[in-house]
Amino acid sequence: MEYVTTALTGLVALYIFMLAAFTGYEIIGRVPAILHTPLMSGSNFIHGIVVVGALWALINATSPLEQAIGFFGVLLGAGNAAGGYVVTERMLEMFKPSNKKKG
């Protein structure tokens, strides 16, 4: 059985990155300011996709530089995902009723 692998050249990877950055900017730029935190907190699954992509880059790394970049990608993606859940938790705490007694 023959396996076919797809390799991204630097120019194609740069093009995909620029396209994703432009698309993200355009989408987020049109969201009202009041919705930014709920929107970003509610989309924590997207950070998981970033981690999967960084893991794929790390697994396919052949040089120490590529391995370092993949490792930091996984590290930053995981931190971003964890931070998103922390923000969501803090935001939900704001909506819980207070137990303070008046008087």
N, CA, C and O of each residue as an XYZ file, in Angstrom:
412
protein
N       0.848     -1.173      0.000
C       0.000      0.000      0.000
C       0.892      1.234      0.000
O       1.840      1.332      0.779
N       0.581      2.152     -0.866
C       1.378      3.366     -0.988
C       0.641      4.527     -0.335
O      -0.547      4.743     -0.575
N       1.369      5.268      0.492
C       0.791      6.428      1.160
C       1.150      7.687      0.394
O       2.290      7.864     -0.035
N       0.182      8.545      0.228
C       0.405      9.812     -0.448
C       0.384     10.905      0.607
O      -0.581     11.041      1.359
N       1.449     11.674      0.653
C       1.512     12.776      1.604
C       1.450     14.090      0.848
O       1.925     14.206     -0.282
N       0.872     15.045      1.480
C       0.779     16.374      0.892
C       1.677     17.305      1.677
O       1.539     17.446      2.892
N       2.584     17.927      0.982
C       3.497     18.862      1.629
C       3.131     20.282      1.222
O       2.917     20.568      0.044
N       3.064     21.150      2.190
C       2.806     22.554      1.910
C       4.130     23.259      1.691
O       5.036     23.168      2.520
N       4.241     23.955      0.587
C       5.435     24.758      0.378
C       5.290     26.038      1.182
O       4.195     26.382      1.626
N       6.376     26.726      1.363
C       6.344     27.951      2.151
C       5.414     28.996      1.584
O       4.730     29.691      2.336
N       5.375     29.121      0.259
C       4.521     30.120     -0.370
C       3.042     29.783     -0.190
O       2.231     30.674      0.062
N       2.688     28.516     -0.318
C       1.293     28.094     -0.134
C       0.880     28.276      1.328
O      -0.229     28.734      1.604
N       1.759     27.922      2.259
C       1.457     28.095      3.685
C       1.281     29.569      4.019
O       0.387     29.927      4.786
N       2.119     30.423      3.454
C       1.997     31.859      3.686
C       0.683     32.392      3.111
O       0.023     33.227      3.729
N       0.309     31.910      1.936
C      -0.955     32.315      1.316
C      -2.144     31.911      2.188
O      -3.058     32.708      2.400
N      -2.136     30.690      2.688
C      -3.227     30.217      3.543
C      -3.291     31.040      4.827
O      -4.374     31.402      5.286
N      -2.134     31.332      5.399
C      -2.091     32.138      6.623
C      -2.654     33.536      6.370
O      -3.458     34.037      7.157
N      -2.235     34.162      5.277
C      -2.712     35.510      4.967
C      -4.214     35.514      4.681
O      -4.923     36.434      5.090
N      -4.691     34.499      3.988
C      -6.126     34.398      3.706
C      -6.925     34.214      4.996
O      -7.977     34.829      5.170
N      -6.429     33.372      5.895
C      -7.113     33.155      7.180
C      -7.100     34.427      8.023
O      -8.103     34.764      8.653
N      -5.966     35.137      8.039
C      -5.879     36.369      8.815
C      -6.838     37.425      8.268
O      -7.527     38.091      9.041
N      -6.892     37.584      6.965
C      -7.796     38.560      6.359
C      -9.250     38.206      6.631
O     -10.049     39.072      6.984
N      -9.591     36.937      6.466
C     -10.962     36.499      6.706
C     -11.362     36.714      8.163
O     -12.451     37.216      8.442
N     -10.494     36.340      9.082
C     -10.771     36.548     10.502
C     -10.943     38.010     10.851
O     -11.830     38.372     11.624
N     -10.092     38.856     10.277
C     -10.191     40.293     10.527
C     -11.522     40.845     10.019
O     -12.180     41.626     10.706
N     -11.906     40.445      8.839
C     -13.156     40.927      8.258
C     -14.371     40.456      9.054
O     -15.317     41.219      9.250
N     -14.350     39.216      9.507
C     -15.492     38.684     10.253
C     -15.588     39.333     11.628
O     -16.659     39.799     12.018
N     -14.485     39.368     12.365
C     -14.495     39.922     13.720
C     -14.679     41.430     13.688
O     -15.282     41.997     14.599
N     -14.169     42.090     12.653
C     -14.295     43.538     12.558
C     -15.724     44.012     12.398
O     -16.017     45.175     12.672
N     -16.610     43.152     11.967
C     -18.009     43.541     11.754
C     -18.914     43.153     12.919
O     -20.127     43.349     12.850
N     -18.345     42.614     13.973
C     -19.130     42.237     15.151
C     -19.166     43.428     16.108
O     -18.125     44.030     16.371
N     -20.339     43.778     16.631
C     -20.409     44.884     17.596
C     -19.541     44.603     18.822
O     -19.376     43.454     19.232
N     -18.996     45.661     19.392
C     -18.059     45.522     20.518
C     -18.656     44.764     21.693
O     -17.943     44.035     22.383
N     -19.948     44.923     21.931
C     -20.579     44.261     23.073
C     -20.606     42.738     22.916
O     -20.738     42.023     23.909
N     -20.484     42.238     21.702
C     -20.549     40.797     21.467
C     -19.182     40.121     21.380
O     -19.119     38.897     21.261
N     -18.094     40.874     21.435
C     -16.778     40.262     21.259
C     -16.463     39.194     22.305
O     -16.046     38.090     21.955
N     -16.657     39.512     23.583
C     -16.319     38.540     24.622
C     -17.186     37.289     24.543
O     -16.640     36.187     24.589
N     -18.510     37.399     24.427
C     -19.298     36.165     24.299
C     -18.967     35.381     23.034
O     -18.964     34.150     23.045
N     -18.689     36.092     21.948
C     -18.367     35.413     20.700
C     -17.065     34.635     20.830
O     -16.990     33.476     20.422
N     -16.058     35.255     21.384
C     -14.764     34.588     21.502
C     -14.805     33.499     22.574
O     -14.163     32.460     22.424
N     -15.548     33.728     23.645
C     -15.646     32.702     24.680
C     -16.437     31.502     24.192
O     -16.142     30.363     24.555
N     -17.434     31.759     23.376
C     -18.268     30.672     22.880
C     -17.639     29.885     21.754
O     -18.166     28.845     21.358
N     -16.528     30.354     21.234
C     -15.882     29.656     20.119
C     -14.569     29.002     20.534
O     -13.611     28.976     19.761
N     -14.528     28.481     21.740
C     -13.305     27.841     22.217
C     -12.927     26.618     21.398
O     -11.757     26.235     21.377
N     -13.875     26.003     20.729
C     -13.564     24.837     19.915
C     -12.625     25.195     18.761
O     -11.887     24.341     18.271
N     -12.655     26.456     18.330
C     -11.749     26.875     17.256
C     -10.305     26.788     17.732
O      -9.415     26.466     16.944
N     -10.063     27.067     18.993
C      -8.714     26.958     19.526
C      -8.239     25.507     19.497
O      -7.049     25.235     19.333
N      -9.175     24.587     19.656
C      -8.824     23.168     19.536
C      -8.358     22.824     18.135
O      -7.465     21.994     17.965
N      -8.952     23.452     17.132
C      -8.518     23.222     15.756
C      -7.095     23.747     15.567
O      -6.295     23.138     14.856
N      -6.784     24.870     16.199
C      -5.427     25.419     16.135
C      -4.435     24.430     16.746
O      -3.352     24.214     16.201
N      -4.804     23.838     17.865
C      -3.922     22.856     18.511
C      -3.725     21.637     17.610
O      -2.611     21.125     17.499
N      -4.784     21.172     16.972
C      -4.663     20.028     16.063
C      -3.734     20.375     14.896
O      -2.897     19.560     14.508
N      -3.876     21.569     14.342
C      -2.994     21.995     13.258
C      -1.545     22.088     13.705
O      -0.642     21.691     12.968
N      -1.315     22.605     14.899
C       0.047     22.694     15.424
C       0.607     21.311     15.697
O       1.793     21.069     15.473
N      -0.228     20.400     16.178
C       0.231     19.016     16.376
C       0.605     18.371     15.048
O       1.594     17.642     14.966
N      -0.179     18.635     14.012
C       0.126     18.103     12.689
C       1.471     18.646     12.202
O       2.279     17.906     11.641
N       1.706     19.947     12.421
C       2.982     20.547     12.039
C       4.123     19.936     12.842
O       5.203     19.697     12.300
N       3.897     19.685     14.115
C       4.932     19.107     14.961
C       5.248     17.675     14.562
O       6.413     17.280     14.534
N       4.228     16.902     14.257
C       4.436     15.510     13.863
C       5.189     15.415     12.547
O       6.003     14.509     12.370
N       4.935     16.329     11.625
C       5.584     16.300     10.318
C       6.875     17.099     10.267
O       7.463     17.242      9.195
N       7.326     17.618     11.390
C       8.564     18.395     11.428
C       9.766     17.484     11.211
O       9.827     16.375     11.742
N      10.717     17.969     10.427
C      11.912     17.168     10.151
C      13.176     17.785     10.724
O      14.139     17.063     10.983
N      13.205     19.075     10.926
C      14.393     19.728     11.465
C      14.111     20.214     12.889
O      12.953     20.354     13.281
N      15.159     20.469     13.651
C      14.949     20.987     15.015
C      14.201     22.325     15.032
O      13.426     22.582     15.953
N      14.421     23.177     14.030
C      13.706     24.451     13.973
C      12.217     24.213     13.772
O      11.393     24.841     14.437
N      11.866     23.316     12.867
C      10.453     23.002     12.641
C       9.829     22.381     13.882
O       8.673     22.660     14.201
N      10.579     21.545     14.581
C      10.074     20.936     15.815
C       9.840     21.998     16.884
O       8.848     21.940     17.610
N      10.748     22.965     16.983
C      10.589     24.037     17.972
C       9.368     24.888     17.650
O       8.598     25.239     18.544
N       9.192     25.219     16.375
C       8.033     26.015     15.969
C       6.742     25.241     16.236
O       5.771     25.812     16.731
N       6.724     23.949     15.911
C       5.552     23.118     16.178
C       5.250     23.021     17.665
O       4.092     23.090     18.077
N       6.303     22.859     18.475
C       6.123     22.767     19.922
C       5.522     24.052     20.476
O       4.579     24.013     21.266
N       6.075     25.201     20.057
C       5.541     26.471     20.545
C       4.137     26.721     20.023
O       3.331     27.357     20.702
N       3.829     26.231     18.826
C       2.470     26.336     18.310
C       1.484     25.562     19.166
O       0.401     26.055     19.481
N       1.867     24.341     19.542
C       1.009     23.531     20.414
C       0.869     24.202     21.778
O      -0.227     24.269     22.334
N       1.974     24.694     22.306
C       1.962     25.341     23.615
C       1.069     26.590     23.614
O       0.245     26.769     24.511
N       1.238     27.441     22.611
C       0.428     28.660     22.547
C      -1.037     28.354     22.249
O      -1.925     29.002     22.802
N      -1.300     27.385     21.390
C      -2.690     27.013     21.095
C      -3.394     26.453     22.315
O      -4.556     26.772     22.569
N      -2.691     25.613     23.076
C      -3.283     25.053     24.289
C      -3.532     26.153     25.327
O      -4.561     26.161     26.002
N      -2.580     27.074     25.442
C      -2.764     28.201     26.364
C      -3.931     29.077     25.962
O      -4.672     29.572     26.811
N      -4.092     29.267     24.656
C      -5.203     30.062     24.151
C      -6.539     29.379     24.444
O      -7.502     30.038     24.838
N      -6.595     28.081     24.255
C      -7.823     27.335     24.548
C      -8.150     27.387     26.037
O      -9.299     27.618     26.415
N      -7.153     27.174     26.875
C      -7.379     27.218     28.326
C      -7.803     28.614     28.757
O      -8.698     28.758     29.591
N      -7.175     29.638     28.204
C      -7.547     31.013     28.531
C      -8.968     31.333     28.120
O      -9.669     32.069     28.814
N      -9.398     30.781     26.990
C     -10.774     30.994     26.548
C     -11.775     30.426     27.531
O     -12.815     31.032     27.787
N     -11.462     29.257     28.087
C     -12.363     28.666     29.072
C     -12.341     29.448     30.381
O     -13.365     29.538     31.059
N     -11.204     30.008     30.745
C     -11.130     30.831     31.956
C     -11.982     32.088     31.782
O     -12.706     32.485     32.695
N     -11.891     32.709     30.609
C     -12.696     33.905     30.339
C     -14.182     33.549     30.379
O     -14.985     34.298     30.934
N     -14.544     32.422     29.801
C     -15.947     32.000     29.814
C     -16.437     31.793     31.241
O     -17.540     32.212     31.592
N     -15.623     31.154     32.051
C     -16.008     30.905     33.452
C     -16.197     32.223     34.196
O     -17.166     32.383     34.939
N     -15.282     33.165     34.004
C     -15.404     34.462     34.677
C     -16.634     35.221     34.193
O     -17.309     35.891     34.974
N     -16.915     35.111     32.902
C     -18.077     35.797     32.358
C     -19.364     35.199     32.936
O     -20.290     35.938     33.271
N     -19.428     33.888     33.053
C     -20.614     33.250     33.610
C     -20.786     33.562     35.087
O     -21.915     33.617     35.576
N     -19.689     33.768     35.808
C     -19.762     34.138     37.226
C     -20.452     35.488     37.399
O     -21.103     35.719     38.418
N     -20.321     36.376     36.425
C     -20.943     37.692     36.525
C     -22.467     37.599     36.515
O     -23.142     38.492     37.027
N     -23.006     36.551     35.950
C     -24.457     36.425     35.832
C     -25.091     35.620     36.965
O     -26.313     35.485     37.012
N     -24.286     35.090     37.871
C     -24.832     34.365     39.011
C     -25.350     35.351     40.051
O     -24.767     36.419     40.236
N     -26.437     35.001     40.729
C     -26.969     35.938     41.744
C     -26.031     36.035     42.936
O     -25.348     35.079     43.304
N     -26.023     37.201     43.514
C     -25.185     37.444     44.675
C     -25.872     36.895     45.929
O     -27.094     36.982     46.053
N     -25.100     36.336     46.852
C     -25.647     35.775     48.083
C     -25.556     36.752     49.248
O     -25.811     36.371     50.390
N     -25.201     37.990     48.983
C     -25.078     38.985     50.054
C     -26.477     39.389     50.535
O     -27.392     39.631     49.749
N     -26.595     39.449     51.883
C     -27.860     39.860     52.490
C     -27.812     41.353     52.757
O     -26.812     41.875     53.248
N     -28.899     42.034     52.431
C     -28.974     43.475     52.665
C     -29.538     43.736     54.065
O     -30.417     43.021     54.547
N     -29.007     44.782     54.697
C     -29.611     45.236     55.932
C     -28.997     44.674     57.115
O     -29.415     44.978     58.232
